[in-house]
Amino acid sequence: MTGKTVKEAAKLLGVPKSTLRYYDKIDLLKPSREDNGYRVYQKIDLLMIKYILVMKYGEFNLEEMQTLLGLISDETTTDCREKTEKLIKAKKKLFQDKIDYYQQMVSLFEKIPEIKDFNDEEERAIDSYVEQIYHMISTPEATIQ
C-alpha cells in the first residue's frame, strides 16, 4: 500500500474518519480500494480533500463542490468552464455583499457612544443608521445569511 488509510488521512487532515467515508458515499471523492475493500488515499485524493475543506469553509454546497471538483478531475468542457466561472462569480459577489454588510455593522458599532453618554441626538443618528442598514439588507437582492 502506497497511500494512506482512512485513519491516517483523517489524522493528517484533521477531519473525522466519518467525513471521509461520507465524501466517498456521496461520490464527492472516490479513493482507490485495496483487495480487501479498504479505502486508500493517494496524494491526489489528499489534495482533493483539501480542496473540499477549503470549499466547505467558503460555504460551497455539495453540488457546487462537485461542479468545481469536476473541473479539476475530468476533461473540461466549455459548459463545465462556464458553470464554474458563473459559480465563482456568484460566490465572490456573496462574499463581497457579506463584507459590505459587516463593514456597515462595524461602522454602526463604532458610532454608538458609551451608554452613559447617550443623548437624544445621538440616538436619532443611530436610529437613522440602523434604518439605512435595514434598507440595505431587506432589499430583494440582499443575500446576507
C-alpha positions in Angstrom: 0.0 0.0 0.0 1.5 3.4 -1.0 -1.4 5.6 0.1 -3.0 6.5 3.4 -5.7 4.6 5.2 -8.9 6.4 6.3 -7.5 6.7 9.8 -4.1 8.1 8.6 -5.8 10.5 6.1 -8.3 11.7 8.7 -5.5 12.4 11.2 -3.3 14.1 8.7 -6.1 16.4 7.6 -7.7 16.9 10.9 -11.2 15.6 9.9 -13.2 12.7 11.3 -13.0 9.4 9.5 -16.7 9.5 9.1 -16.3 12.7 7.0 -14.0 10.9 4.5 -16.4 7.9 4.3 -19.3 10.4 3.7 -17.4 12.0 0.8 -16.9 8.6 -0.7 -20.6 7.6 -0.2 -21.9 10.7 -2.0 -19.3 10.4 -4.8 -17.6 13.7 -3.9 -14.3 11.8 -3.7 -13.6 8.2 -4.8 -10.3 6.9 -3.3 -8.9 3.7 -4.6 -9.5 0.4 -2.8 -7.3 -2.4 -1.7 -8.2 -6.0 -2.5 -9.8 -6.2 1.0 -12.1 -3.2 0.2 -10.3 -0.7 2.4 -10.0 2.8 1.1 -6.6 4.0 0.1 -6.0 7.8 -0.2 -3.2 8.8 -2.6 -1.6 12.2 -2.8 -4.2 13.4 -5.3 -7.0 12.3 -3.0 -5.5 14.2 -0.1 -5.2 17.3 -2.3 -8.9 16.9 -3.3 -9.9 16.6 0.3 -8.0 19.9 1.0 -10.0 21.4 -1.9 -13.2 20.2 -0.4 -12.3 21.5 3.1 -11.5 24.9 1.6 -14.7 25.0 -0.4 -16.7 23.9 2.7 -15.0 26.8 4.6 -16.0 29.0 1.7 -19.7 28.0 2.1 -19.9 26.0 -1.1 -22.7 23.4 -1.0 -22.1 19.8 -2.2 -23.4 20.4 -5.7 -21.1 23.4 -6.1 -18.2 21.3 -4.8 -19.0 18.6 -7.3 -19.0 21.1 -10.1 -15.6 22.5 -9.2 -14.1 19.1 -8.5 -15.4 18.0 -11.9 -13.4 20.8 -13.5 -10.2 19.6 -11.7 -10.6 15.9 -12.3 -12.4 15.5 -15.6 -11.7 16.5 -19.1 -13.1 20.0 -19.0 -15.8 21.1 -21.4 -16.8 24.6 -22.4 -20.1 24.1 -20.4 -18.2 23.0 -17.3 -15.9 26.0 -17.5 -18.8 28.4 -17.9 -20.7 26.9 -15.0 -17.5 27.1 -12.9 -16.9 30.7 -13.8 -20.5 31.6 -13.1 -20.3 29.8 -9.7 -17.1 31.6 -8.7 -18.5 34.9 -9.8 -21.7 34.3 -7.7 -19.6 33.3 -4.6 -17.4 36.4 -5.0 -20.5 38.6 -5.0 -21.9 36.8 -2.0 -18.7 37.3 -0.1 -18.4 41.0 -1.2 -22.0 41.5 0.0 -21.1 40.0 3.4 -18.0 42.1 3.6 -20.1 45.2 2.9 -22.7 44.2 5.5 -20.1 43.5 8.2 -18.3 46.8 7.4 -21.7 48.5 7.9 -22.2 46.7 11.2 -18.7 47.7 12.4 -19.3 51.3 11.4 -22.6 51.2 13.4 -20.9 49.8 16.5 -18.1 52.5 16.2 -20.8 55.2 16.0 -22.5 54.1 19.2 -21.3 56.2 22.0 -20.7 55.0 25.5 -24.1 54.2 27.0 -23.6 56.7 29.8 -23.1 59.5 27.1 -26.2 58.7 25.1 -28.4 61.7 24.3 -31.4 62.1 22.1 -29.5 63.5 19.1 -27.1 60.5 19.1 -30.0 58.1 19.5 -31.7 59.6 16.4 -28.4 59.4 14.4 -28.1 55.7 15.3 -31.7 55.1 14.5 -31.1 56.6 11.1 -28.1 54.5 10.5 -30.0 51.4 11.6 -32.7 52.3 9.1 -30.1 52.5 6.3 -28.7 49.1 7.2 -32.2 47.7 7.4 -32.9 49.0 3.9 -29.7 47.6 2.6 -30.4 44.1 4.0 -34.1 44.0 3.3 -33.9 44.6 -0.5 -34.7 41.6 -2.7 -31.1 41.3 -3.9 -29.7 41.2 -0.3 -28.0 37.9 0.2 -26.5 38.2 3.6 -27.1 34.9 5.5 
